[in-house]
Amino acid sequence: MNPPTEYRRRLPHIQPEQAVFFITFRLAGTIPTAIMETLHNDYEKAVQTSENLHIKILKAKQDYFEQIENVLDSAEFGPTWLKNPEIARVVSESIHFYDQKMYKLWCAIAS
C-alpha cells in the first residue's frame, strides 16, 4: 500500500514520491503555551525585520526549530512518558510497524 500523494485536513498536504520528511513527535503539554507564544513572536519579529527576506526566513525557521528542540530536550515540562521503557518500546514498535509498507524509515531516535 502506497501513501496518498495528496490529502486535505485543514490545509492541503502534498507528499511527492521519494520525498524525505523529518518528523518530531511531542506530547501535549511538553511546551507550555507561553513559551510557544514567545518563540512564535520571536520568529515573526525576525521575519518582519529582515533585509534579505529569503535568507532571514530560513535563519528564523532554523532558530525557531532549534529553540523548540532545546525546550523538548530539557524535559522540564509536561509528561515524560517515553522515559518509561515499556511505553518507549510500544512507540518504537508502532513507528517501525509501517516501515517498508507505507514508508522507508531511515532513522528513529527516542530521547
C-alpha positions as a Markdown table, in Angstrom:
| # | Residue | x | y | z |
|---|---|---|---|---|
| 1 | Met | 0.0 | 0.0 | 0.0 |
| 2 | Asn | 1.4 | 3.4 | -1.0 |
| 3 | Pro | 0.6 | 6.5 | 1.0 |
| 4 | Pro | -1.5 | 9.1 | -0.8 |
| 5 | Thr | 0.4 | 11.7 | -2.7 |
| 6 | Glu | -2.0 | 14.5 | -1.6 |
| 7 | Tyr | -4.7 | 14.8 | 1.1 |
| 8 | Arg | -6.5 | 17.5 | 2.9 |
| 9 | Arg | -7.2 | 18.3 | 6.5 |
| 10 | Arg | -7.2 | 21.9 | 7.5 |
| 11 | Leu | -4.6 | 22.6 | 4.8 |
| 12 | Pro | -3.6 | 20.6 | 1.7 |
| 13 | His | -0.7 | 18.2 | 2.3 |
| 14 | Ile | 1.4 | 17.1 | -0.7 |
| 15 | Gln | 3.7 | 14.1 | -0.4 |
| 16 | Pro | 5.9 | 13.9 | -3.5 |
| 17 | Glu | 7.2 | 10.4 | -4.3 |
| 18 | Gln | 10.6 | 9.7 | -2.9 |
| 19 | Ala | 10.5 | 12.8 | -0.7 |
| 20 | Val | 12.3 | 12.9 | 2.6 |
| 21 | Phe | 10.4 | 14.0 | 5.7 |
| 22 | Phe | 11.8 | 14.9 | 9.2 |
| 23 | Ile | 9.2 | 14.4 | 11.8 |
| 24 | Thr | 9.3 | 15.3 | 15.5 |
| 25 | Phe | 6.5 | 14.0 | 17.8 |
| 26 | Arg | 5.7 | 15.6 | 21.1 |
| 27 | Leu | 3.1 | 15.1 | 23.8 |
| 28 | Ala | 0.6 | 17.9 | 24.6 |
| 29 | Gly | 1.9 | 19.9 | 27.5 |
| 30 | Thr | 5.6 | 19.4 | 26.8 |
| 31 | Ile | 6.0 | 23.0 | 25.7 |
| 32 | Pro | 3.9 | 25.5 | 27.7 |
| 33 | Thr | 1.7 | 27.8 | 25.7 |
| 34 | Ala | 3.6 | 30.9 | 27.0 |
| 35 | Ile | 6.9 | 29.6 | 25.7 |
| 36 | Met | 5.4 | 28.6 | 22.3 |
| 37 | Glu | 3.9 | 32.1 | 22.0 |
| 38 | Thr | 7.2 | 33.7 | 22.8 |
| 39 | Leu | 9.1 | 31.6 | 20.3 |
| 40 | His | 6.5 | 32.2 | 17.7 |
| 41 | Asn | 6.5 | 36.0 | 18.3 |
| 42 | Asp | 10.3 | 36.0 | 18.1 |
| 43 | Tyr | 10.1 | 34.2 | 14.8 |
| 44 | Glu | 7.6 | 36.7 | 13.4 |
| 45 | Lys | 9.7 | 39.6 | 14.5 |
| 46 | Ala | 12.8 | 38.1 | 12.9 |
| 47 | Val | 10.9 | 37.7 | 9.6 |
| 48 | Gln | 9.4 | 41.2 | 9.7 |
| 49 | Thr | 12.7 | 42.9 | 10.4 |
| 50 | Ser | 14.7 | 41.2 | 7.6 |
| 51 | Glu | 16.5 | 43.0 | 4.9 |
| 52 | Asn | 17.1 | 39.8 | 2.8 |
| 53 | Leu | 13.8 | 38.1 | 3.3 |
| 54 | His | 14.6 | 34.7 | 1.9 |
| 55 | Ile | 17.8 | 34.2 | 4.0 |
| 56 | Lys | 16.3 | 35.8 | 7.1 |
| 57 | Ile | 13.2 | 33.5 | 6.9 |
| 58 | Leu | 15.5 | 30.4 | 6.6 |
| 59 | Lys | 17.6 | 31.5 | 9.5 |
| 60 | Ala | 14.5 | 32.4 | 11.6 |
| 61 | Lys | 13.0 | 28.9 | 10.9 |
| 62 | Gln | 16.2 | 27.3 | 11.9 |
| 63 | Asp | 16.4 | 29.2 | 15.1 |
| 64 | Tyr | 12.7 | 28.5 | 15.9 |
| 65 | Phe | 13.2 | 24.8 | 15.3 |
| 66 | Glu | 16.4 | 24.7 | 17.5 |
| 67 | Gln | 14.7 | 26.6 | 20.3 |
| 68 | Ile | 11.7 | 24.2 | 20.3 |
| 69 | Glu | 14.1 | 21.2 | 20.3 |
| 70 | Asn | 16.0 | 22.7 | 23.2 |
| 71 | Val | 12.8 | 23.0 | 25.2 |
| 72 | Leu | 11.8 | 19.4 | 24.4 |
| 73 | Asp | 15.3 | 18.1 | 25.2 |
| 74 | Ser | 15.2 | 19.7 | 28.6 |
| 75 | Ala | 12.1 | 17.7 | 29.5 |
| 76 | Glu | 11.3 | 20.2 | 32.2 |
| 77 | Phe | 7.6 | 20.5 | 31.2 |
| 78 | Gly | 4.7 | 18.2 | 30.9 |
| 79 | Pro | 4.6 | 14.4 | 30.7 |
| 80 | Thr | 7.7 | 12.3 | 30.1 |
| 81 | Trp | 6.1 | 9.0 | 29.1 |
| 82 | Leu | 9.0 | 8.0 | 26.9 |
| 83 | Lys | 11.2 | 7.7 | 29.9 |
| 84 | Asn | 9.2 | 4.6 | 30.8 |
| 85 | Pro | 10.9 | 1.7 | 28.8 |
| 86 | Glu | 7.7 | -0.2 | 28.2 |
| 87 | Ile | 6.0 | 2.9 | 26.7 |
| 88 | Ala | 9.1 | 3.7 | 24.7 |
| 89 | Arg | 9.1 | 0.2 | 23.3 |
| 90 | Val | 5.4 | 0.4 | 22.2 |
| 91 | Val | 6.0 | 3.7 | 20.5 |
| 92 | Ser | 9.1 | 2.4 | 18.8 |
| 93 | Glu | 7.3 | -0.7 | 17.6 |
| 94 | Ser | 4.5 | 1.4 | 16.2 |
| 95 | Ile | 6.9 | 3.6 | 14.3 |
| 96 | His | 8.7 | 0.5 | 12.8 |
| 97 | Phe | 5.4 | -1.3 | 12.0 |
| 98 | Tyr | 4.8 | 0.5 | 8.7 |
| 99 | Asp | 8.5 | 0.6 | 7.7 |
| 100 | Gln | 8.7 | -0.7 | 4.1 |
| 101 | Lys | 4.8 | -0.8 | 4.0 |
| 102 | Met | 3.9 | 2.8 | 3.9 |
| 103 | Tyr | 7.3 | 4.5 | 4.2 |
| 104 | Lys | 11.0 | 3.8 | 4.3 |
| 105 | Leu | 12.2 | 4.6 | 7.8 |
| 106 | Trp | 15.8 | 5.8 | 7.8 |
| 107 | Cys | 16.2 | 6.6 | 11.5 |
| 108 | Ala | 14.1 | 6.7 | 14.6 |
| 109 | Ile | 15.5 | 8.1 | 17.9 |
| 110 | Ala | 13.7 | 8.4 | 21.2 |
| 111 | Ser | 15.3 | 10.8 | 23.5 |
